[in-house]
Amino acid sequence: MDAAVKEWLDRMTLEEKIGQMSQTVASAFSFGNTVISDTPQKLVEEGKVGSILGAFDMNKVYELQKIAVEKSRLKIPLFFNADVIHGYQTIFPVPLAWSCSWDLEAIKRATAISAKEASASGVTYNHGPMVDITRDPRWGRVVEGAGEDPYLGSQIAKAQVEGFQGEDLSDRDSIIACLKHFIAYGAVEGGRDYNTVDISEQRLRETYLPPFEAGLAAGAGSVMNSFNTYNGIPIAGNKQILNTLLRKELGFEGMVISDYGSISELAVHGVAKDNKQAAKQALDATLDIEMVTQMYAKFLPELVAEGQVSEEHINAAVSRILTYKYKIGIMDDPYRYIRPEEAERLYMSQAHLEESRSLARKSIVLLKNKQVLPLQKTGQKLALIGPFALSKDLLGSWQFSNYGEQTVSLLEGVLSKLAANDSVTVVAGCAVEHKIEGGITEALEAAAYSDVIVLALGEESEHSGEAASKTKISLPEAQLELAQEIVKLGKPTVLVLTNGRPVLLDWFETHMDAIVETWYLGSQAGQAIADVLYGDYTPSGKLTMSFPYNEGQIPIYYNHYNTGRPATERKGKYASKYLDASNEPLYPFGYGLSYTTFKYSEVVLNSEHLHRGGSITASVTVTNTGEYCGEEIVQMYIRDLVGSVVRPVKELKGFKRISLTAGESQQVIFTITEDDLKFNTSDGSFQAESGDFKVWIGTNSRDVQEAAFELLD
């Protein structure tokens, strides 16, 4: 392969090399500001692009690939890039939702199915997964990630890469995974997209880097730069981040692709005087592929001629690109990913829909239940009220399915459980963002004749995702007013939420009898929700982002550092606390209820001393003390009590998913090694320091059993 790539480089002109580093869109559809350029057909024929973004039409894929391999001088096939985030045509729960399943194998299967559908449709290069750690629910892109914890985020990053890329990239059911956004994009100030990031190197390495390290270790073929700055330098031109850290320290040999427009934005940031200097900075930082914009094509030839950049840097980038074109097999068979008959069989197939429904059920988090759930399938009149009762806006952001109308609504899911449709009354009550004239009156009339009320409230999908940041994360006023009037009836009321971020639920926690967090669950959303509401599946999801009481607590996360005056230990005024709110979240990380109950024994250690190179075990016995079969996600947390740098008050270091019948008990054992205790120390090394530790095991980050041990040299 290396020899073949070298032969190509020897044959290519400088312009053709730069063409491999350039990209265009397949149509007028834009993922950012419109770029004025020649048609994709002309650019491909002239060898001026090496990849195409957003070719969702398989006929377009075939047309452009045919031009590349028959009409361009070198006949090098194209990459076809797309954002396959949580499904291609069969849509799965949004990533924040599926992270709440804590089911790594199910997430891996979901991404493998997504890759299978996408690859049969011509897609070869994914712009996902997003593995940014995020602790600010005001940021719209929390919906695309795995929440606030670097350990769980790392496990999910690994599962997604393995799902998208399969056993080997030569497998035609796989697509290249691209880890984004490198790095610390989830730390944008104020939760505002594209904003500044200002964090320490300690925080960078401890919180934001681990999921990328895990994804790279799993073999991800690509990395995408983030829009933000680090140490005052935007990542697209940040040599310290893309070259020194990513390539040299982490050993990444794959492709780095820019996010949309981020090279030209170096000039907007003010670190490049113009687009020509921006192109030089990006190349110097070893950024290989420019997404859609044309800074490389416009300025690299003259930069080489002037001696400002080396053609060897360009050769290195093109070598990486061509290597991956060989790895996915298109250099030998350019059309191997264009399989229309197979694609049609895969789209929304029964097997794929069943997998989507299964993961959707596991992603639902039960936040409250005062014995009103599960609902009864007979003898119970139900009022289904709210803008999401009939809505099919249940797929979430970053999906491009042609089958949106086949999304199962909540009403359809409910009706599938009941023998008599007349036992359900459906009323919108209000729209998502505004009142409906007479809507509340109609809702109250319907609710008056019901035994139980289900309030289906939430956010439009466009209110989360990219460029969807908010200063307020409460539900819209029209929905709050509807809820306030409904509860005055005094009837059992269940809140079913559809949303892409944590929202403020303090009032609902006080006034609802049950709260079910469903997120955006994908193609089978209504079926999955109904499975949970009617007890055909006992909820088991656990939150991967803390829910605040109010916006003033943000950012709020469980694995924070202690202070010199912690409110938990220091009484009186002069402690680290608010005057008007608790330091604690409404719902903590790892929280989620079940229809059954679980009792945890005390933590038992097989030794209170851990020797370097050795291991100890921590175990609990978990008993299902309720009446339903159920799954529990048992979580282990550790704290280093004294470190050369301050350590978090708790860190997730292990979890296990178990299933118990009513009355059944199971011992759950975690093995703790020196590796679990390592961190970036004050001298910059990554190691475990000897001393005292606490270990907790429990049902969430707050409700835990405690033990202690010591690491000895």
C-alpha positions in Angstrom: 0.0 0.0 0.0 2.8 2.4 0.9 4.5 1.7 -2.4 1.3 2.3 -4.3 0.7 5.6 -2.6 4.2 6.7 -3.4 3.7 5.9 -7.0 0.5 8.0 -7.0 2.4 10.9 -5.5 5.1 10.7 -8.1 2.4 11.0 -10.9 0.4 13.8 -9.4 0.7 17.5 -10.1 0.6 19.9 -7.1 -2.9 20.9 -8.1 -4.0 17.3 -8.1 -2.5 16.7 -4.7 -4.4 19.7 -3.3 -7.5 18.4 -5.0 -7.3 15.3 -2.9 -7.2 17.6 0.2 -10.3 19.5 -1.0 -14.0 18.8 -0.8 -17.2 20.0 -2.3 -20.9 19.5 -1.6 -23.0 17.2 -3.8 -25.8 19.8 -4.3 -26.9 23.2 -3.2 -27.6 21.9 0.3 -25.3 23.7 2.8 -24.0 22.7 6.2 -22.8 26.3 6.8 -22.4 29.5 4.9 -22.9 29.0 1.1 -19.7 28.5 -0.8 -19.6 29.8 -4.4 -17.7 27.3 -6.6 -17.9 25.4 -9.8 -20.4 22.4 -10.0 -19.3 19.2 -8.3 -19.2 17.5 -11.8 -16.7 20.1 -13.1 -14.5 20.0 -10.0 -14.4 16.2 -10.0 -13.6 15.9 -13.7 -10.7 18.4 -13.3 -9.3 16.5 -10.3 -9.9 19.5 -7.9 -11.7 17.5 -5.2 -11.1 14.2 -3.5 -14.3 13.9 -1.5 -18.0 14.9 -1.6 -20.1 16.0 1.3 -23.8 15.2 1.6 -24.5 13.0 -1.4 -27.7 11.5 0.0 -28.9 10.6 -3.4 -27.3 7.3 -4.5 -27.7 8.3 -8.2 -25.5 11.4 -7.4 -22.9 9.2 -5.8 -22.8 7.0 -8.8 -22.7 9.9 -11.2 -19.8 11.6 -9.4 -17.8 8.5 -8.8 -18.2 7.6 -12.5 -16.8 11.0 -13.5 -13.9 10.6 -11.1 -12.8 7.2 -12.4 -13.6 7.7 -16.1 -13.0 11.4 -16.9 -10.5 12.8 -14.4 -6.8 12.5 -15.5 -5.7 10.3 -12.6 -9.1 8.4 -12.1 -8.7 8.3 -8.3 -12.1 7.5 -6.7 -13.8 9.8 -4.3 -14.7 9.6 -0.6 -18.4 10.3 0.0 -18.8 11.9 3.4 -22.0 12.3 5.5 -23.0 13.0 9.1 -24.3 9.6 10.2 -24.8 10.4 13.9 -27.6 8.1 15.2 -28.9 6.3 12.1 -29.0 6.6 8.4 -32.6 5.8 7.3 -33.6 3.7 10.4 -33.1 6.3 13.1 -31.9 5.3 16.6 -32.2 7.4 19.8 -30.0 10.5 19.8 -26.6 9.9 21.4 -27.4 11.6 24.7 -30.4 9.3 24.9 -28.6 6.1 24.0 -25.8 7.0 26.5 -28.5 6.7 29.2 -28.8 3.0 28.3 -25.2 2.4 29.5 -25.4 -0.6 27.1 -22.2 -0.5 25.1 -23.1 -3.6 23.0 -26.4 -2.1 22.0 -24.8 1.2 21.0 -22.2 -0.7 19.0 -25.0 -2.6 17.2 -26.8 0.7 16.5 -23.8 2.3 14.9 -23.0 -0.9 13.0 -26.6 -0.9 11.5 -26.2 2.8 10.7 -22.9 2.0 8.9 -24.5 -0.9 7.1 -27.4 1.3 5.7 -25.0 4.2 4.9 -22.3 2.1 3.2 -24.8 0.4 0.9 -25.9 3.9 -0.1 -22.5 5.1 -1.1 -21.3 6.7 2.1 -17.7 5.8 2.9 -16.6 8.5 5.4 -18.6 9.5 8.5 -18.5 12.8 10.2 -19.1 11.1 13.6 -19.2 10.1 16.3 -19.2 13.3 18.4 -17.3 12.4 21.6 -17.2 15.8 23.3 -17.7 15.8 27.1 -20.3 18.4 27.9 -21.5 19.8 31.2 -23.6 22.8 30.1 -27.1 21.9 29.0 -27.4 25.4 27.4 -25.1 24.1 24.6 -27.4 22.6 21.9 -24.9 20.0 21.0 -25.2 18.1 24.2 -27.7 16.0 22.3 -24.9 14.6 20.1 -22.7 13.4 22.9 -22.5 11.0 25.9 -22.9 13.6 28.7 -20.6 14.8 31.5 -18.4 11.8 32.4 -15.1 11.1 30.7 -15.0 7.4 31.7 -18.4 6.6 30.4 -17.8 8.8 27.4 -14.6 6.9 26.6 -16.4 3.6 26.7 -19.1 4.9 24.4 -16.6 6.4 22.0 -14.9 3.0 21.7 -18.2 1.3 21.1 -19.2 3.7 18.4 -15.9 3.5 16.5 -16.1 -0.3 16.6 -19.7 -0.2 15.4 -19.1 2.2 12.5 -15.8 0.7 11.4 -16.5 -3.0 12.1 -13.7 -5.6 12.3 -11.9 -4.0 9.3 -12.4 -1.1 7.0 -12.1 -3.4 4.0 -15.5 -4.8 5.1 -18.0 -3.0 2.7 -20.5 -2.7 5.6 -18.2 -0.4 7.5 -17.5 3.4 7.1 -14.6 5.5 8.3 -15.3 6.9 11.8 -14.3 10.5 12.5 -13.9 11.6 16.1 -15.2 15.1 16.7 -14.6 17.8 17.8 -10.9 17.8 18.7 -10.8 19.3 21.3 -12.7 20.7 24.3 -15.6 22.0 22.2 -18.0 21.0 25.0 -16.4 23.6 27.3 -17.5 26.7 25.3 -18.2 29.7 27.5 -21.8 30.3 28.3 -22.9 27.2 26.5 -22.8 29.2 23.3 -21.9 27.4 20.1 -18.6 28.3 18.3 -17.6 30.3 21.4 -14.3 30.6 23.3 -12.9 27.8 25.4 -10.5 28.7 28.2 -9.4 25.8 30.3 -6.3 24.4 31.9 -4.2 21.7 30.5 -5.1 19.6 33.5 -8.8 19.9 32.7 -8.1 19.3 29.0 -6.3 16.0 29.8 -8.5 14.8 32.6 -11.9 15.6 31.2 -11.9 16.2 27.4 -9.1 14.1 26.1 -10.0 10.6 27.4 -12.9 9.8 24.9 -10.6 10.8 22.0 -7.8 8.6 23.3 -10.3 5.7 23.6 -11.6 6.3 20.0 -8.1 6.4 18.6 -7.2 3.2 20.5 -10.2 1.6 18.8 -8.8 2.6 15.4 -10.7 5.7 14.3 -9.5 6.6 10.8 -10.2 10.3 11.1 -10.5 13.3 13.5 -12.3 16.6 13.0 -11.0 19.8 14.5 -13.3 21.9 16.8 -14.3 25.5 16.1 -13.0 26.8 19.5 -9.7 28.2 20.6 -7.3 26.6 22.9 -4.6 28.7 24.6 -5.8 31.5 22.4 -5.3 29.7 19.1 -8.3 28.3 17.1 -7.8 24.5 16.7 -7.9 24.5 12.9 -4.5 26.3 13.0 -3.3 25.0 16.3 -0.1 23.1 15.7 0.2 22.3 19.5 -3.1 20.5 19.4 -3.3 18.9 15.9 0.4 18.0 15.5 2.2 17.9 18.8 -0.7 16.4 20.9 -2.7 14.4 18.3 -0.1 13.2 15.9 3.1 13.1 17.9 2.0 12.3 21.5 -1.1 10.2 20.7 0.5 8.7 17.5 -2.5 9.4 15.2 -1.7 8.5 11.6 -5.1 9.0 10.1 -6.8 11.9 8.4 -7.6 15.2 10.1 -10.5 17.0 8.4 -11.6 20.6 9.1 -15.0 21.4 10.4 -17.1 23.5 8.0 -15.4 26.8 7.3 -13.0 26.6 10.2 -9.9 27.4 8.1 -11.2 30.7 6.8 -12.4 31.5 10.3 -8.8 31.7 11.4 -8.9 35.1 9.9 -12.2 36.0 11.5 -10.8 34.9 14.9 -7.9 37.3 14.3 -4.9 34.9 14.3 -4.5 35.1 10.5 -4.4 38.3 8.6 -6.1 36.8 5.6 -7.3 33.5 4.1 -3.9 32.9 2.5 -2.2 33.0 5.9 -5.1 30.9 7.3 -4.4 28.1 4.7 -0.7 28.1 5.7 -1.5 27.8 9.4 -3.9 24.9 8.8 -1.4 23.0 6.7 1.4 23.7 9.2 -0.9 22.2 11.9 -1.2 19.1 9.7 -4.9 19.5 8.8 -5.4 17.2 5.8 -8.8 17.8 4.3 -10.7 21.1 4.0 -14.4 20.6 4.4 -16.1 22.3 1.4 -14.5 25.7 1.5 -11.6 26.4 -0.9 -8.8 28.0 1.0 -6.3 25.2 0.2 -7.2 25.2 -3.5 -6.9 29.0 -3.7 -3.7 29.6 -1.8 -1.6 26.5 -1.4 -0.1 26.6 -4.9 1.2 30.1 -4.4 2.3 29.4 -0.9 4.4 26.5 -2.2 5.8 28.6 -5.0 6.8 31.3 -2.5 8.5 28.7 -0.3 6.1 29.5 2.6 4.9 25.9 2.9 6.7 22.7 1.9 5.3 20.3 -0.7 6.4 17.5 1.7 3.6 18.6 4.1 1.1 18.3 1.2 2.6 14.9 0.3 2.1 13.7 3.8 -1.5 14.8 3.9 -2.2 13.2 0.5 -0.5 10.0 1.6 -2.8 9.7 4.5 -5.9 10.3 2.3 -4.8 7.8 -0.4 -3.9 5.2 2.3 -7.5 5.3 3.5 -8.9 5.1 0.0 -6.9 1.9 -0.3 -8.1 0.7 3.2 -11.7 0.9 2.3 -11.2 -0.8 -1.0 -12.3 1.9 -3.5 -8.9 2.0 -5.3 -9.7 -1.5 -6.4 -13.5 -1.3 -6.7 -14.8 2.3 -6.9 -18.4 1.2 -6.9 -18.4 -1.3 -4.1 -20.4 1.0 -1.8 -23.1 1.7 -4.3 -25.7 -1.1 -3.8 -29.2 0.2 -4.3 -31.1 -3.1 -4.1 -29.4 -4.0 -0.9 -29.9 -0.5 0.6 -33.6 -0.7 -0.1 -33.8 -4.0 1.8 -31.9 -2.6 4.7 -33.8 0.7 5.2 -36.4 0.5 8.0 -36.1 -3.3 7.8 -37.9 -5.2 10.6 -34.6 -6.3 12.2 -33.3 -2.7 12.2 -36.6 -1.3 13.6 -36.5 -3.9 16.4 -33.0 -3.0 17.3 -34.0 0.7 17.3 -37.0 0.0 19.6 -34.9 -2.1 21.9 -32.3 0.6 22.4 -35.0 3.3 22.7 -36.6 1.4 25.6 -33.2 1.2 27.4 -32.6 4.9 26.8 -35.8 6.0 28.7 -35.1 7.4 32.2 -37.8 7.2 34.9 -37.3 10.3 37.0 -40.3 10.0 39.3 -43.1 7.6 40.0 -45.7 7.8 42.8 -47.3 4.4 42.0 -49.1 5.7 38.9 -47.0 3.7 36.4 -47.2 1.3 34.8 -50.6 2.2 33.2 -53.4 -0.3 32.9 -54.3 -1.7 29.5 -57.9 -2.3 30.5 -60.4 -0.4 32.6 -58.6 2.9 32.6 -59.5 6.0 30.7 -56.5 7.9 29.5 -56.3 11.6 28.5 -53.3 12.1 26.2 -52.6 15.8 26.2 -49.9 18.0 24.8 -48.1 19.0 21.6 -46.1 15.7 21.5 -49.2 13.4 21.7 -49.5 13.2 18.0 -46.2 14.6 16.9 -43.7 12.7 14.8 -40.9 15.1 15.6 -39.3 12.4 17.6 -36.2 11.7 15.6 -34.0 14.6 16.9 -31.3 16.6 15.2 -28.6 15.4 12.8 -30.6 12.9 10.9 -31.6 12.8 7.2 -34.0 10.0 7.0 -36.5 9.9 4.1 -38.9 7.9 6.4 -39.8 10.5 8.9 -43.5 10.1 8.3 -43.2 6.5 9.4 -42.0 7.5 12.9 -44.3 5.9 15.5 -46.0 8.7 17.4 -46.9 8.4 21.1 -50.6 8.0 20.3 -49.8 5.2 17.9 -47.7 3.5 20.5 -50.4 3.8 23.2 -53.2 2.6 20.8 -51.1 -0.5 20.0 -51.4 -1.5 23.7 -55.1 -1.1 24.1 -58.0 -3.3 22.9 -60.4 -0.3 22.8 -59.4 3.0 21.2 -62.3 4.8 22.9 -60.4 4.6 26.2 -58.0 7.3 25.0 -58.8 11.0 24.4 -56.2 13.0 22.6 -56.0 16.8 22.8 -53.0 19.1 21.9 -53.8 21.8 24.4 -51.2 24.0 23.0 -48.5 24.0 20.3 -44.9 23.5 21.2 -44.1 27.2 21.3 -47.4 29.0 21.6 -51.0 28.8 22.8 -53.9 27.5 20.8 -57.1 29.4 21.2 -59.4 27.3 23.4 -56.7 24.7 23.7 -56.5 24.6 27.5 -60.3 24.5 27.8 -60.5 21.5 25.5 -57.7 19.8 27.4 -59.4 20.3 30.7 -62.7 18.9 29.3 -60.8 15.8 28.1 -58.9 15.4 31.3 -62.1 15.6 33.4 -63.4 12.3 32.0 -60.1 10.5 32.4 -58.7 8.3 35.1 -55.1 9.2 34.3 -53.5 12.1 32.4 -50.4 11.8 30.3 -48.8 15.2 29.5 -46.7 14.9 26.4 -44.4 18.0 26.5 -41.0 19.0 25.2 -38.8 20.8 22.7 -38.9 20.9 18.9 -35.9 19.0 17.5 -34.5 22.2 16.0 -34.1 23.5 19.5 -31.2 21.2 20.2 -28.2 20.3 18.1 -25.7 22.6 16.3 -26.4 26.4 16.5 -29.2 25.7 19.0 -27.9 27.2 22.3 -30.2 28.6 24.9 -30.0 30.9 27.9 -33.1 29.3 29.3 -33.6 25.6 29.4 -37.2 25.6 30.8 -40.1 24.3 28.7 -41.9 26.9 26.7 -44.4 29.1 28.6 -47.4 27.8 26.7 -46.6 24.3 27.9 -46.0 25.4 31.5 -49.4 27.1 31.6 -51.1 24.0 30.2 -49.5 21.8 32.9 -50.3 24.2 35.6 -54.0 24.2 34.7 -54.1 20.4 34.3 -52.7 19.6 37.8 -55.5 21.7 39.4 -57.8 18.8 38.5 -56.0 16.7 41.1 -55.9 13.6 38.9 -52.9 11.3 38.5 -50.7 13.0 35.9 -47.7 11.6 34.1 -45.2 13.9 32.3 -43.6 12.4 29.2 -40.7 14.5 28.0 -39.4 14.8 24.4 -36.2 16.9 24.5 -32.5 17.0 23.5 -31.0 18.4 26.7 -31.6 18.5 30.4 -34.5 20.9 31.1 -35.7 22.5 34.3 -38.1 20.2 36.1 -38.3 21.5 39.7 -42.0 22.5 39.4 -42.8 19.2 37.6 -41.0 17.2 40.3 -43.3 18.8 42.9 -46.6 18.6 40.9 -46.4 15.5 38.7 -47.1 11.9 39.9 -44.6 10.5 37.4 -41.9 11.9 35.1 -40.6 9.9 32.1 -37.6 11.3 30.2 -37.7 9.9 26.7 -35.4 12.3 24.8 -35.7 11.8 21.0 -35.9 8.1 20.6 -36.0 7.6 16.8 -38.1 5.7 14.3 -39.8 3.5 17.0 -40.2 6.2 19.6 -43.9 5.8 20.3 -43.6 2.0 20.6 -40.7 2.3 23.0 -42.5 4.8 25.2 -45.7 2.8 25.3 -43.7 -0.3 26.2 -42.5 1.5 29.3 -45.7 3.3 30.1 -47.7 0.0 30.1 -45.1 -2.1 31.8 -44.0 -4.3 28.9 -40.5 -3.1 29.6 -39.4 -2.0 33.0 -37.4 1.3 32.7 -33.7 1.0 33.4 -32.0 4.1 31.9 -29.7 6.3 34.0 -28.9 9.9 33.4 -25.5 10.8 31.9 -26.0 14.5 32.5 -27.1 16.1 35.8 -30.3 18.0 35.8 -30.0 21.4 37.5 -32.7 23.1 39.6 -32.1 26.3 37.7 -29.8 27.9 35.1 -27.8 29.7 37.8 -26.2 26.3 38.9 -24.8 25.7 35.4 -22.3 24.1 34.8 -23.3 21.4 37.3 -21.7 17.9 37.3 -21.1 15.2 39.8 -17.3 14.8 39.4 -16.3 18.4 40.4 -13.3 19.4 42.4 -13.6 20.0 46.1 -13.0 23.6 47.4 -11.2 24.8 50.5 -14.6 25.7 51.9 -16.9 22.9 50.8 -20.5 23.5 51.8 -20.8 19.8 52.8 -18.2 20.3 55.6 -18.2 24.0 56.5 -21.3 25.5 58.2 -22.3 29.1 58.3 -22.1 31.8 55.7 -18.5 31.5 54.5 -18.8 28.3 52.5 -18.8 27.6 48.8 -22.6 27.8 48.2 -25.5 29.8 46.9 -27.8 31.9 49.0 -30.8 31.0 47.0 -30.2 27.4 45.8 -28.6 24.1 46.7 -25.2 23.1 45.2 -26.8 19.8 44.3 -28.6 19.0 41.1 -32.3 18.1 41.0 -31.3 14.7 39.5 -27.7 13.6 39.7 -25.5 11.8 37.2 -26.4 8.1 37.1 -29.9 8.6 38.4 -32.9 6.6 37.1 -35.7 4.7 38.7 -37.4 1.4 38.0 -40.8 -0.1 38.5 -39.1 -2.4 41.0 -36.7 -1.5 43.8 -33.1 -2.6 44.5 -31.4 -2.9 47.8 -27.6 -2.7 48.0 -25.5 -4.5 50.7 -22.5 -2.8 52.2 -19.3 -2.8 50.0 -17.0 -5.7 50.8 -13.3 -5.4 49.8 -11.2 -8.5 49.7 -8.3 -6.4 50.9 -7.8 -2.9 52.2 -4.4 -2.7 50.6 -3.7 -2.5 46.9 -0.1 -3.1 45.8 1.2 -1.7 42.6 0.8 -4.2 39.8 -1.8 -6.1 41.8 -5.6 -5.8 42.2 -8.3 -5.9 44.8 -12.0 -6.5 44.4 -15.0 -4.5 45.7 -18.3 -6.3 45.8 -21.9 -5.7 46.7 -25.0 -7.9 46.8 -27.9 -6.3 44.9 -31.4 -7.6 45.7 -34.6 -7.0 43.7 -37.0 -6.1 46.5 -39.9 -5.2 44.4 -42.6 -7.0 42.4 -41.3 -6.6 38.8 -38.4 -8.1 37.0 -35.9 -5.3 36.3 -32.4 -4.3 35.1 -30.1 -2.3 37.3 -26.9 -0.4 36.3 -24.6 -0.9 39.2 -22.0 1.9 39.4 -18.6 2.1 41.0 -16.9 5.4 41.9 -13.5 6.1 43.4 -11.9 9.2 45.0 -8.2 9.8 45.6 -8.2 11.6 48.9 -4.8 13.3 48.6 -3.1 14.0 45.3 -0.4 16.2 44.0 -3.2 18.0 42.1 -6.8 18.3 43.4 -8.9 15.2 42.5 -12.6 15.1 41.8 -14.9 14.3 44.7 -16.0 11.1 42.8 -15.0 9.5 39.5 -16.9 6.7 37.8 -14.5 3.8 37.3 -16.8 0.9 36.5 -20.4 -0.2 35.9 -22.3 -3.4 35.3 -25.8 -4.0 34.0 -27.6 -6.8 35.7 -31.1 -8.3 35.4 -32.9 -9.6 38.4 -36.3 -11.2 38.8 -38.5 -10.2 41.8 -36.8 -11.4 45.0 -33.5 -12.4 43.3 -30.1 -11.4 44.6 -26.8 -11.1 42.7 -23.3 -10.4 43.9 -21.6 -7.8 41.7 -17.8 -7.7 41.8 -15.5 -4.9 40.5 -11.8 -5.4 40.1 -9.7 -2.3 41.0 -6.1 -2.0 39.7 -3.5 0.6 39.7 -4.6 1.7 36.3 -8.0 2.8 37.7 -6.2 5.3 40.0 -3.9 7.0 37.5 -4.2 10.7 36.6 -2.1 13.5 35.3 0.0 14.5 38.2 1.7 17.8 39.1 4.9 16.8 37.2 2.9 16.0 34.0 3.2 12.3 34.3 0.2 9.9 34.1 0.4 7.7 37.2 -1.2 6.6 40.4 0.1 8.1 43.6 0.2 6.0 46.7 -2.2 6.9 49.6 -5.8 6.6 50.7 -8.8 6.1 48.5 -12.6 5.8 48.9 -14.7 3.5 46.8 -18.4 3.8 46.4 -20.9 1.4 44.8 -24.5 2.3 44.2 -27.5 3.0 42.0 -26.3 6.5 41.1 -23.5 9.0 41.9 -25.4 10.2 45.0 -26.9 7.1 46.6 -24.0 4.8 47.3 -22.3 2.5 49.8 -18.8 3.3 50.9 -15.5 1.6 51.7 -11.9 2.6 51.9 -8.5 1.2 50.8 -4.9 2.2 50.4 -2.5 2.1 47.5 0.9 1.0 48.6 4.3 1.2 46.9 
